[in-house]
Amino acid sequence: MGGGNVAPPQELGPHYPPDLRRAKEGLGQLTRSGDRRARRTSRRSRSGGRSGGLRDGERGGRTVRAGRPLSSRTARRGPTSRRSAARAASRGRFRSFLLLAGLLLALGAVGYPAVRSVVLAQLVGVALAREGRVEETISCQGFVIRHETVLRSPVTGTVSLSLAEGERARAGAEVAQLADAEERREAAAAVARLEAELAAYDAERGPEKEALEAELAAIRAEGQAQAENLRLACLAADFPGIDASSRALAVAGRRRRDAEDRLAVIREGRERLEQELAAAEGALERSTFPVLAPGAGVVSYCLDGLEEILTPDSIGRYTTRQVLAMVSRPVFTAEETRLRAGEPVARIVSDREVLLAVVVTNSQADRMVAVRDVTLRFPAFEGRREAAARLHHVGERERNGYCLITYATGELLDGMVSGRQVEAVIVLKTLSGTVVSRKAVVQRGGMDGVFVLDRNVCRFQPVEVRGGNEDEVVVKGLPAGTPVITTPWLVDEGLRLGG
C-alpha cells in the first residue's frame, strides 16, 4: 500500500463478521508467538556476549560484577564475544526465515483472498454515518478596515496619554497632551517660585496689613464720632466745641490717609506677585497642547501607517497582490514618547461599521457570493470572537487565481480595534442531516458517493453532497447509522472483508 506508515490495527466493531474476527485473532496469535521467539533469541545473544568473552569476572585487569553488561568504558570485546554474537545473529535470521516460511505455508493453505481480507481489515477504516449539523466554512486571511481618524501631534514634544487603549471617548475629549519637556520644566519652576514668593510676602506683610486695616476701622469710627460732635456744637452755637471738633476731624483725616497709603503699598506688592504668578501659570498652560477627539469613538494608540491607505472608500481599487503586500509593523505610542509636529499620536475608531477584506481562491469566491449574510469568526481574538456580517464588495476574479471579497459588520470586536491582519473563518451556512467524513466521499461514474459495508461486502452508495467543511459533509440519500468506509482508496465494489 505504498511506502507510508501504516496506522495500528483498529478494534473490530460489532458490524464485522465472526469469521473475520477469528482470522484476525489467529494472525495476532501467530505474530505474538514470533515476537516471543525473537525476544528469547535476543536475550540469549546478550547473555552469550557477556559470558563468552570473560573469564572469572575479569578482563584487562578490571573486575566486572557478575550479571551486568560491560559499559563503553570497560575493555573492548574480545574475539570470543564477537563470534558468540555472530552465531546468535545467525540463529535469529534462521528463525525469521522459518517464520516467513510458515506464513507462506499459511498463505498457501488458506488462500490469498482470505489473507488479503484479514490484512485489509486492519487498514480499512469504518465509521457510522450520524445525524448532526455541520457548518460550511471557509478559512482565509483577512484585513480589518475601519472608519478611523488619525490624530497628529500639534507641536514637537513629549506625549502624555489621557485615556487607555480601547477606551471610548466622547467628541472633544482629551486623548493626549503634547509638551516640550524643557519649556514645561522652566514654566513649572517659575510657577513654583512665584507661589513661594507670594506665600513669603503674605507671611511677612500680612500682620502689618491686618493692623493697618484695624487702624483704619478705628479712625473711621473716631471720625464719625467727631463729626457728630461738630454737628451738635453747631446746633448749640458752641464755638469752642466747634473748634475742638474741627481740629480732631483734621487729625483723624491725616491719620486715615497715612494708613491708607501704607495699606495701598502692601496691596500693590501682593497684586504684582499675583500678576506674575498668573503669567507663569499661563506660560505653563501654553507649554502643553491637548490632542482632542474630533468625534465619538474608541481610542487606539496602535498605528501601522495604513490608516489612510486601507480605507472603506479605497479597498475596492486594490488587487489581492497589492493588499497582501501591505504588511506593516505596528507602532505603539507610549507614555513619554517624543514626537515631531505632524506625527500621528492616536486613532479614533468609529464603531458604526467595520470592513473585513479576505483573500480567497476564485472557486471559494464562487461559493461565497451565493450567500449574502454570514458569520465572521476570529479564532485568535480574546473575548468575543464572532460577528454577524453581510457581503459588501466582490472584486474581480484575477488571473493569479485569487479574488478579494469584502464583508461589512456593525459589531466592533475588541480584536478589531488594533489588529489589521487576522485569521478569519467565514461561516456561510449551517447544514443538518446525515454527516460523514469528507474523505469518505468519492466519485464513480461521474456520481458522488460513499462505500458502505453491506453484509461484509463493500458497496458503492451514490449520495448527494449538500455541503460541509474541510472535515465533514452533509449528504442526502444515506440513512444515519450506516457503516461507511472512511478509506475508500483501499476498497472497491464487491470487496469482501473477512473472507
C-alpha positions, 0 to 999 in steps of 0.5 A: 500500500505504498511506502507510508506508515501504516496506522495500528490495527483498529478494534473490530466493531460489532458490524464485522463478521465472526469469521473475520474476527477469528482470522484476525485473532489467529494472525495476532496469535501467530505474530505474538508467538514470533515476537516471543521467539525473537525476544528469547533469541535476543536475550540469549545473544546478550547473555552469550556476549557477556559470558563468552568473552570473560573469564572469572569476572575479569578482563584487562585487569578490571573486575566486572560484577557478575550479571551486568553488561560491560559499559563503553568504558570497560575493555573492548570485546574480545574475539570470543564475544564477537563470534558468540554474537555472530552465531546468535545473529545467525540463529535469529535470521534462521528463525525469521526465515522459518517464520516467513516460511510458515506464513507462506505455508499459511498463505498457501493453505488458506488462500490469498483472498482470505489473507488479503481480507484479514490484512485489509481489515486492519487498514480499512477504516469504518465509521457510522454515518450520524445525524448532526449539523455541520457548518460550511466554512471557509478559512482565509486571511483577512484585513480589518478596515475601519472608519478611523481618524488619525490624530497628529501631534500639534507641536514637537514634544513629549506625549502624555496619554489621557485615556487607555487603549480601547477606551471610548471617548466622547467628541472633544475629549482629551486623548493626549497632551503634547509638551516640550519637556524643557519649556514645561520644566522652566514654566513649572519652576517659575510657577513654583517660585512665584507661589513661594514668593507670594506665600513669603510676602503674605507671611511677612506683610500680612500682620502689618496689613491686618493692623493697618486695616484695624487702624483704619476701622478705628479712625473711621469710627473716631471720625464719625464720632467727631463729626457728630460732635461738630454737628451738635456744637453747631446746633448749640452755637458752641464755638469752642466745641466747634473748634475742638471738633474741627481740629480732631476731624483734621487729625483723624483725616491725616491719620486715615490717609497715612494708613491708607497709603501704607495699606495701598503699598502692601496691596500693590506688592501682593497684586504684582506677585499675583500678576506674575504668578498668573503669567507663569501659570499661563506660560505653563498652560501654553507649554502643553497642547491637548490632542482632542477627539474630533468625534465619538469613538474608541481610542487606539494608540496602535498605528501601522501607517495604513490608516489612510491607505486601507480605507472603506472608500479605497479597498475596492481599487486594490488587487489581492497582490497589492493588499497582501503586500501591505504588511506593516509593523505596528507602532505603539505610542507610549507614555513619554514618547517624543514626537515631531509636529505632524506625527500621528499620536492616536486613532479614533475608531468609529464603531458604526461599521467595520470592513473585513477584506479576505483573500480567497481562491476564485472557486471559494469566491464562487461559493461565497457570493451565493450567500449574502449574510454570514458569520465572521469568526476570529479564532485568535481574538480574546473575548468575543470572537464572532460577528454577524456580517453581510457581503459588501464588495466582490472584486474581480476574479484575477488571473493569479487565481485569487479574488478579494471579497469584502464583508461589512459588520456593525459589531466592533470586536475588541480584536478589531480595534488594533489588529489589521491582519487576522485569521478569519473563518467565514461561516456561510451556512449551517447544514443538518442531516446525515454527516460523514467524513469528507474523505469518505466521499468519492466519485464513480461514474461521474456520481458522488458517493460513499462505500458502505459495508453491506453484509461484509461486502463493500458497496458503492452508495451514490449520495448527494453532497449538500455541503460541509467543511474541510472535515465533514459533509452533509449528504442526502440519500444515506440513512444515519447509522450506516457503516461507511468506509472512511478509506475508500482508496483501499476498497472497491465494489464487491470487496469482501472483508473477512473472507 
